């Protein structure tokens, strides 16, 4: 589990059987502090440390993960990626709960510098995921915990406001219109949908939640 608060940036490249991460000295994440088997979010994708060295670590990546995320394309061009080690139970939860299981890809549609922030416009490549997006909801963009500042009616297109600290310390500064990003919707939204569906509401086609339904189930 992660928080979406990036601790370092590393350079990604392919290696035999997986991907190799080079982590620059002084980046904020010391490879010596990682143990074999540790989880690290790489641009929002949860990977397992299979081998480490003073310069970085190697992770095995399945064909499924490569096909559903941006890691393959970024490894081919040795792109920079966001890194976050797994959350410890005593850590502060400064962002939001991020599983590292990417829901789908998004496309950058707008990058605009404003007076005190950057406006980043995004669109889900699969519009069905838009149902998890609403104003002030949380979303992980390449592993970064961000808040939805606005969205269209179905949530398929939305935008976030990026503060200068986040812009300077993550790969968001390298994004251009048309680039692909890894997106993970808020876990709470997905669990809520699942539970309501199991109870005969929401996506299952059952009756919608109403005031009468709430009273029947103990809400007053």
Backbone bond lengths (Angstrom), bond angles and torsions (degrees), N, CA, C in turn:
res aa  C-N    CA-C-N  psi(-1)  N-CA   C-N-CA  omega(-1)  CA-C   N-CA-C  phi
1 X - - - 1.453 - - 1.525 109.12 -
2 X 1.338 116.41 145.97 1.461 122.14 -176.48 1.537 109.30 -133.21
3 X 1.331 115.39 174.29 1.460 119.83 -179.77 1.520 112.98 -112.99
4 X 1.326 117.32 -12.12 1.457 120.04 -176.37 1.512 113.09 82.39
5 X 1.343 117.84 13.47 1.462 122.33 175.53 1.529 108.19 -101.86
6 X 1.305 116.19 104.69 1.466 122.10 -174.91 1.519 110.41 -67.08
7 X 1.328 116.68 135.52 1.463 121.25 -179.33 1.521 113.07 -106.40
8 X 1.326 117.37 -18.67 1.468 119.70 -178.91 1.518 108.60 -164.55
9 X 1.318 115.03 167.44 1.454 121.46 170.89 1.523 108.28 -119.30
10 X 1.314 115.84 143.53 1.453 121.22 178.50 1.507 109.85 -133.15
11 X 1.326 115.62 167.29 1.463 121.05 179.44 1.526 109.06 -105.57
12 X 1.318 115.28 129.21 1.461 122.48 -172.55 1.521 110.39 -100.37
13 X 1.333 116.75 139.44 1.451 121.15 172.63 1.522 108.86 -151.14
14 X 1.315 116.50 160.84 1.458 120.68 179.26 1.519 111.01 -75.16
15 X 1.329 115.50 149.80 1.451 121.69 171.74 1.514 107.25 -140.71
16 X 1.307 117.65 172.80 1.462 120.18 -179.25 1.522 109.55 -63.99
17 X 1.309 116.26 116.77 1.455 121.35 176.29 1.511 115.41 85.35
18 X 1.319 118.61 0.63 1.465 117.68 -178.93 1.510 112.16 -178.19
19 X 1.328 115.86 -141.92 1.453 121.01 177.86 1.517 108.82 -128.45
20 X 1.308 115.39 153.31 1.461 122.28 -179.44 1.519 108.32 -115.77
21 X 1.329 116.67 133.85 1.447 121.55 177.89 1.513 110.02 -109.19
22 X 1.318 117.08 125.68 1.462 121.20 170.45 1.516 107.45 -101.36
23 X 1.329 116.66 123.72 1.461 121.71 -178.13 1.522 108.88 -111.92
24 X 1.326 119.56 113.18 1.465 121.44 -178.45 1.520 111.92 -61.41
25 X 1.324 115.76 146.84 1.467 120.86 176.47 1.523 109.52 -60.48
26 X 1.326 116.00 139.89 1.456 120.92 179.02 1.507 114.32 76.78
27 X 1.342 117.28 13.73 1.460 120.31 -176.62 1.524 113.07 -78.30
28 X 1.338 117.16 -16.06 1.456 120.30 -178.10 1.508 112.98 109.62
29 X 1.334 118.01 -9.86 1.464 122.19 176.92 1.519 108.00 -130.33
30 X 1.324 116.52 111.19 1.458 122.59 -177.29 1.532 108.86 -91.08
31 X 1.349 118.54 117.65 1.464 120.17 179.46 1.524 113.06 -56.09
32 X 1.345 117.24 -27.42 1.462 120.20 -179.92 1.520 112.05 -64.70
33 X 1.347 117.43 -21.01 1.459 121.21 179.39 1.523 112.67 -85.93
34 X 1.331 117.00 -4.61 1.458 121.50 178.23 1.521 109.60 -93.77
35 X 1.313 116.75 141.56 1.460 122.19 176.46 1.525 108.94 -110.21
36 X 1.316 116.23 155.45 1.457 119.68 175.17 1.526 109.12 -58.42
37 X 1.318 116.06 132.58 1.458 121.02 -177.86 1.506 114.33 94.19
38 X 1.330 117.70 -9.87 1.460 120.12 177.62 1.522 110.70 -65.41
39 X 1.322 115.60 151.37 1.462 121.58 175.22 1.522 109.95 -96.24
40 X 1.326 115.81 137.89 1.461 122.46 176.83 1.521 107.20 -136.44
41 X 1.323 117.06 132.20 1.459 121.28 175.02 1.521 108.46 -82.95
42 X 1.323 116.30 121.78 1.464 123.24 179.94 1.521 107.37 -114.37
43 X 1.325 116.28 104.64 1.464 121.65 -172.60 1.529 111.06 52.31
44 X 1.338 115.43 38.28 1.456 120.58 176.16 1.504 114.86 87.16
45 X 1.340 117.77 2.37 1.460 121.93 179.91 1.524 108.77 -105.08
46 X 1.315 117.71 122.86 1.462 121.55 -179.92 1.525 109.89 -73.79
47 X 1.347 116.36 116.13 1.459 122.26 178.45 1.525 109.54 -121.81
48 X 1.321 115.86 158.49 1.456 122.09 -178.30 1.516 110.42 -109.16
49 X 1.320 116.74 131.06 1.461 121.77 179.39 1.531 108.77 -67.48
50 X 1.342 116.21 115.26 1.462 121.14 179.85 1.522 112.11 -101.07
51 X 1.314 116.48 -21.95 1.465 121.97 -179.65 1.522 107.16 -160.86
52 X 1.312 117.36 144.49 1.466 118.89 179.64 1.519 110.25 -137.76
53 X 1.327 114.18 158.60 1.461 122.22 178.74 1.518 107.44 -146.42
54 X 1.327 118.51 172.09 1.467 119.35 178.02 1.523 113.49 -58.90
55 X 1.338 116.87 -21.01 1.468 119.82 -175.65 1.518 113.33 -97.32
56 X 1.342 118.24 -10.60 1.452 118.69 -177.19 1.508 111.80 163.96
57 X 1.330 116.12 -149.45 1.456 120.11 179.87 1.523 109.89 -152.78
58 X 1.343 114.80 164.41 1.452 121.81 176.80 1.521 108.65 -116.67
59 X 1.335 115.95 143.55 1.458 121.72 177.49 1.517 109.31 -131.67
60 X 1.317 116.36 141.15 1.464 121.11 174.21 1.526 108.40 -82.72
61 X 1.324 116.45 135.48 1.461 120.99 -177.89 1.525 108.80 -128.19
62 X 1.323 116.48 126.90 1.462 120.96 -178.49 1.526 110.86 -73.76
63 X 1.334 114.74 161.06 1.463 120.21 175.97 1.526 110.72 -60.52
64 X 1.345 116.44 -35.51 1.466 121.32 178.78 1.522 110.91 -59.72
65 X 1.332 116.44 -46.65 1.467 120.51 179.93 1.518 111.21 -65.61
66 X 1.325 116.86 -42.61 1.467 120.19 -179.87 1.532 111.03 -63.21
67 X 1.337 116.75 -34.02 1.464 119.65 -177.15 1.522 112.67 -77.76
68 X 1.332 117.44 -21.73 1.463 120.69 -173.50 1.526 113.93 -107.02
69 X 1.325 117.54 -0.97 1.462 121.08 -177.74 1.526 110.09 -131.78
70 X 1.314 115.44 -179.40 1.467 120.99 179.04 1.520 112.77 -89.14
71 X 1.334 118.95 2.50 1.462 120.60 -171.86 1.521 113.10 -61.84
72 X 1.335 118.22 -39.76 1.465 120.21 -178.03 1.523 111.23 -61.47
73 X 1.324 116.25 -49.41 1.463 119.94 -178.59 1.524 111.19 -65.21
74 X 1.326 117.19 -37.59 1.457 119.87 -178.99 1.525 111.82 -72.07
75 X 1.338 116.52 -34.61 1.463 119.42 177.72 1.523 110.38 -67.10
76 X 1.320 117.18 -36.81 1.464 120.66 -178.76 1.525 111.81 -63.96
77 X 1.319 117.10 -32.53 1.467 119.23 -179.18 1.527 112.75 -106.09
78 X 1.342 115.73 12.19 1.465 121.65 177.99 1.528 111.56 53.97
79 X 1.305 114.98 48.67 1.464 121.35 -176.72 1.526 111.05 -77.34
80 X 1.330 114.96 162.32 1.456 121.98 175.19 1.522 109.52 -84.97
81 X 1.334 115.55 142.71 1.457 121.40 -177.83 1.525 109.76 -134.32
82 X 1.340 114.87 159.31 1.464 121.88 177.84 1.528 110.03 -85.76
83 X 1.328 116.28 140.87 1.459 121.23 -177.95 1.525 110.61 -126.05
84 X 1.329 115.43 137.32 1.463 121.40 174.13 1.524 109.39 -146.50
85 X 1.339 118.86 120.69 1.469 119.74 174.40 1.520 110.39 -69.37
86 X 1.326 116.03 162.43 1.457 120.93 -176.26 1.528 111.57 -63.30
87 X 1.320 114.72 149.87 1.459 122.70 179.20 1.527 110.40 -68.26
88 X 1.329 116.45 135.84 1.458 121.56 171.11 1.532 108.77 -96.68
89 X 1.325 116.34 153.94 1.456 119.87 -175.09 1.519 112.64 -61.15
90 X 1.346 118.08 -28.16 1.462 120.04 -178.81 1.527 112.75 -88.90
91 X 1.340 118.33 -1.13 1.463 121.06 -178.49 1.522 111.58 -76.04
92 X 1.328 115.10 156.14 1.463 120.50 172.35 1.524 109.17 -75.00
93 X 1.323 115.99 141.04 1.456 120.81 175.84 1.525 107.64 -95.22
94 X 1.336 115.12 82.34 1.455 119.86 -173.97 1.509 114.31 -81.26
95 X 1.343 117.45 -23.52 1.453 120.29 179.17 1.518 110.06 -102.79
96 X 1.348 115.78 -113.07 1.467 120.58 171.01 1.524 107.09 -146.02
97 X 1.313 117.41 169.29 1.462 121.19 -177.36 1.525 110.14 -69.08
98 X 1.317 115.00 118.10 1.469 122.41 -178.92 1.525 107.48 -121.26
99 X 1.331 117.89 127.01 1.464 120.84 -175.84 1.522 113.07 -86.31
100 X 1.336 117.02 -21.78 1.459 119.63 -173.80 1.515 112.51 82.70
101 X 1.347 117.08 11.16 1.459 122.42 177.08 1.533 107.19 -106.37
102 X 1.307 116.31 99.84 1.463 122.03 -174.16 1.528 110.20 -64.92
103 X 1.343 116.63 131.58 1.460 121.04 178.12 1.521 111.62 -78.79
104 X 1.308 116.35 -41.49 1.454 119.93 -177.98 1.512 110.82 -175.21
105 X 1.312 115.05 177.36 1.458 120.93 179.71 1.520 110.52 -92.62
106 X 1.322 114.54 151.22 1.451 121.21 172.97 1.514 109.28 -123.75
107 X 1.310 115.79 163.02 1.463 121.59 177.76 1.521 109.17 -118.98
108 X 1.315 115.98 134.11 1.463 121.02 176.43 1.523 108.29 -74.28
109 X 1.322 116.74 124.64 1.464 120.87 -179.96 1.520 112.16 -112.28
110 X 1.333 117.22 -12.15 1.462 119.80 -177.10 1.520 110.28 -161.40
111 X 1.315 116.50 133.38 1.465 122.84 170.44 1.520 106.80 -132.31
112 X 1.321 116.18 110.92 1.468 120.35 -174.68 1.526 110.48 -130.61
113 X 1.322 115.95 122.84 1.460 119.87 175.76 1.526 109.38 -79.63
114 X 1.332 115.68 128.66 1.449 121.54 177.32 1.527 109.65 -113.34
115 X 1.300 118.21 -176.22 1.460 120.39 -172.51 1.524 113.04 -64.20
116 X 1.320 117.70 -37.27 1.470 120.04 -176.72 1.526 113.30 -128.04
117 X 1.333 118.06 8.49 1.455 120.91 -177.60 1.524 108.93 -164.69
118 X 1.332 115.24 -177.61 1.458 121.93 173.05 1.514 108.27 -119.44
119 X 1.309 116.11 136.17 1.466 121.89 175.31 1.522 107.93 -95.05
120 X 1.322 116.01 121.35 1.462 121.69 -179.04 1.522 108.69 -116.13
121 X 1.319 116.65 113.03 1.458 122.19 179.49 1.518 110.55 -95.59
122 X 1.328 116.95 135.09 1.459 122.63 -175.29 1.522 110.31 -134.71
123 X 1.319 115.33 157.47 1.466 120.98 175.36 1.526 108.73 -141.04
124 X 1.330 116.47 130.75 1.458 120.76 174.11 1.520 109.11 -62.44
125 X 1.328 117.79 135.38 1.459 119.53 174.81 1.522 110.87 -71.44
126 X 1.333 117.33 -27.22 1.459 122.42 171.55 1.526 107.76 -109.21
127 X 1.330 118.57 104.65 1.477 121.14 -174.55 1.519 114.39 -57.37
128 X 1.341 118.19 -19.42 1.467 120.41 -177.56 1.521 112.10 -60.99
129 X 1.335 117.84 -27.02 1.462 120.32 -179.30 1.532 112.12 -74.28
130 X 1.325 117.15 -9.41 1.449 120.15 -179.75 1.516 113.73 -62.01
131 X 1.324 117.42 -20.05 1.475 120.34 -178.95 1.524 111.60 -66.64
132 X 1.334 118.52 -16.69 1.460 121.43 178.91 1.529 112.51 -90.35
133 X 1.322 117.27 0.61 1.464 121.21 -175.06 1.525 110.21 -107.83
134 X 1.317 115.92 131.54 1.458 121.18 171.27 1.524 107.89 -150.53
135 X 1.299 116.42 164.14 1.462 120.62 -178.01 1.533 110.68 -59.68
136 X 1.324 115.49 132.21 1.473 125.90 -179.38 1.531 112.79 75.17
137 X 1.331 117.99 7.11 1.454 120.25 173.57 1.530 109.47 -74.94
138 X 1.322 116.32 164.29 1.456 121.47 175.89 1.525 109.67 -95.75
139 X 1.330 116.03 146.98 1.457 122.33 175.57 1.520 107.76 -148.94
140 X 1.334 116.71 143.76 1.461 120.96 176.66 1.520 108.44 -100.71
141 X 1.332 116.07 121.78 1.460 123.16 179.43 1.527 107.70 -113.36
142 X 1.330 117.05 111.36 1.468 121.62 -173.49 1.529 110.75 50.69
143 X 1.335 114.97 39.46 1.459 120.59 176.41 1.508 115.58 84.23
144 X 1.333 118.28 3.40 1.465 122.62 -177.38 1.524 109.42 -100.99
145 X 1.313 116.86 126.79 1.460 121.32 177.30 1.526 109.61 -73.81
146 X 1.334 116.08 117.29 1.453 121.63 -179.49 1.530 109.74 -132.04
147 X 1.316 115.45 159.65 1.460 121.96 -179.59 1.516 109.69 -107.13
148 X 1.329 116.56 131.82 1.455 121.28 178.51 1.528 108.94 -68.91
149 X 1.323 116.05 120.21 1.461 120.69 -179.79 1.519 111.99 -89.39
150 X 1.311 116.73 -22.97 1.460 121.17 179.52 1.517 109.37 -174.81
151 X 1.343 116.55 159.18 1.457 120.16 -179.65 1.518 109.57 -156.73
152 X 1.339 115.56 164.44 1.454 118.79 174.84 1.530 109.39 -79.85
153 X 1.309 116.81 -177.87 1.460 121.02 -171.59 1.519 112.88 -59.63
154 X 1.331 118.05 -41.88 1.463 120.21 -176.68 1.527 112.85 -95.54
155 X 1.330 117.77 0.48 1.458 121.13 176.35 1.510 114.99 78.17
156 X 1.321 118.16 -1.93 1.460 120.43 -178.23 1.525 111.63 -66.13
157 X 1.313 117.11 -31.28 1.459 122.67 175.15 1.524 108.09 -116.63
158 X 1.327 116.64 135.72 1.455 120.54 -178.94 1.524 109.08 -153.63
159 X 1.323 115.06 169.53 1.455 118.09 177.42 1.516 110.51 -139.31
160 X 1.333 115.45 154.70 1.459 122.53 -179.50 1.525 108.57 -128.21
161 X 1.328 115.52 153.02 1.463 121.95 175.23 1.528 108.06 -101.70
162 X 1.306 117.08 125.38 1.471 122.74 -176.24 1.520 109.20 -108.83
163 X 1.331 117.05 120.66 1.467 121.01 -179.93 1.526 110.15 -75.79
164 X 1.348 118.34 159.43 1.467 121.51 -176.94 1.523 114.73 -55.74
165 X 1.354 118.66 -38.16 1.467 120.04 -179.34 1.527 110.78 -62.59
166 X 1.332 116.70 -46.89 1.460 120.40 179.48 1.522 111.06 -64.42
167 X 1.311 116.09 -40.67 1.463 120.58 179.77 1.531 111.02 -61.32
168 X 1.323 116.76 -43.12 1.467 120.97 -175.49 1.518 113.38 -75.49
169 X 1.342 117.72 -23.15 1.467 120.53 -171.55 1.524 114.05 -113.33
170 X 1.327 117.03 14.21 1.463 121.74 177.43 1.527 109.31 -137.71
171 X 1.315 115.23 175.85 1.468 120.06 -179.86 1.526 112.96 -79.95
172 X 1.331 118.47 -0.06 1.460 119.71 178.15 1.523 111.47 -56.79
173 X 1.322 116.55 -33.16 1.460 121.10 -179.21 1.527 112.70 -61.99
174 X 1.340 117.52 -18.03 1.456 121.77 -178.23 1.533 113.03 -95.35
175 X 1.331 116.99 -5.10 1.461 119.94 -175.76 1.523 112.02 -73.80
176 X 1.324 114.15 145.08 1.457 121.99 174.90 1.516 108.85 -132.54
177 X 1.328 115.54 160.14 1.457 120.34 178.93 1.534 109.51 -56.76
178 X 1.331 115.55 132.40 1.455 121.34 -179.10 1.512 114.43 99.00
179 X 1.344 117.82 -14.68 1.455 121.14 179.15 1.526 110.78 -69.08
180 X 1.331 115.84 150.90 1.464 121.61 175.50 1.519 110.05 -95.03
181 X 1.330 116.47 144.58 1.469 122.32 177.91 1.522 109.07 -133.91
182 X 1.343 115.57 155.57 1.456 121.42 174.48 1.531 109.17 -84.99
183 X 1.327 116.95 131.84 1.459 121.48 -178.93 1.530 110.07 -122.73
184 X 1.327 115.30 135.59 1.467 121.47 172.75 1.517 108.58 -130.00
185 X 1.323 116.04 120.67 1.465 120.97 179.45 1.522 110.12 -74.31
186 X 1.312 115.71 163.53 1.466 122.39 -179.56 1.523 110.29 -61.05
187 X 1.334 116.13 128.72 1.464 121.46 178.72 1.526 112.12 -56.27
188 X 1.334 116.83 -38.15 1.463 120.31 -177.23 1.523 111.31 -61.74
189 X 1.332 116.36 -37.82 1.468 119.54 179.48 1.515 110.66 -65.54
190 X 1.334 117.11 -40.83 1.471 120.34 -178.21 1.527 111.56 -70.06
191 X 1.330 116.80 -41.15 1.461 119.50 178.30 1.523 111.12 -66.07
192 X 1.330 116.67 -40.18 1.463 120.20 178.89 1.519 110.76 -61.34
193 X 1.329 116.22 -44.70 1.462 119.95 178.55 1.523 111.03 -60.25
194 X 1.321 115.94 -43.74 1.465 120.55 -178.77 1.526 111.52 -63.13
195 X 1.332 116.53 -45.54 1.454 120.61 -178.48 1.527 111.95 -66.40
196 X 1.322 116.89 -41.33 1.459 119.51 178.97 1.521 110.73 -66.93
197 X 1.327 116.48 -35.86 1.458 120.19 177.57 1.510 111.40 -65.09
198 X 1.332 116.46 -41.02 1.466 120.69 179.71 1.520 111.53 -66.34
199 X 1.349 116.13 -26.42 1.469 120.41 -179.39 1.527 112.38 -88.00
200 X 1.344 116.24 3.50 1.454 119.47 177.98 1.504 113.84 91.05
201 X 1.344 116.56 23.39 1.457 120.30 -179.39 1.516 109.09 -128.39
202 X 1.321 115.25 172.93 1.457 121.82 172.38 1.511 112.52 64.56
203 X 1.358 116.68 -125.46 1.447 121.98 -170.51 1.527 113.40 -65.57
204 X 1.312 117.99 -19.52 1.467 119.92 -178.77 1.521 112.54 -74.87
205 X 1.324 117.73 -9.89 1.454 120.67 179.01 1.509 113.69 93.06
206 X 1.332 118.47 4.01 1.452 121.67 178.80 1.521 111.11 -74.06
207 X 1.326 115.60 -179.86 1.459 120.67 -179.66 1.525 110.15 -64.35
208 X 1.320 118.28 140.71 1.459 120.43 179.43 1.527 111.51 -68.52
209 X 1.326 115.13 157.54 1.460 119.62 177.57 1.528 108.44 -67.99
210 X 1.307 115.80 129.62 1.455 121.47 -179.05 1.521 108.81 -129.83
211 X 1.335 116.70 176.21 1.454 120.62 176.76 1.526 110.79 -62.06
212 X 1.320 116.13 -38.09 1.464 119.99 179.12 1.529 111.06 -65.16
213 X 1.323 116.17 -41.16 1.480 120.07 179.71 1.523 109.82 -63.61
214 X 1.337 117.20 -42.43 1.449 120.42 179.95 1.522 111.31 -62.94
215 X 1.333 117.91 -42.79 1.462 120.99 178.47 1.528 110.69 -63.32
216 X 1.326 116.91 -40.07 1.460 121.76 -179.47 1.533 111.26 -62.36
217 X 1.347 115.53 -29.57 1.460 119.91 -176.74 1.531 112.66 -103.50
218 X 1.345 115.54 22.40 1.456 119.19 168.34 1.503 116.38 98.61
219 X 1.329 118.49 0.07 1.470 120.88 178.10 1.520 109.15 -88.28
220 X 1.309 115.78 138.24 1.464 118.33 -179.32 1.528 110.05 -130.63
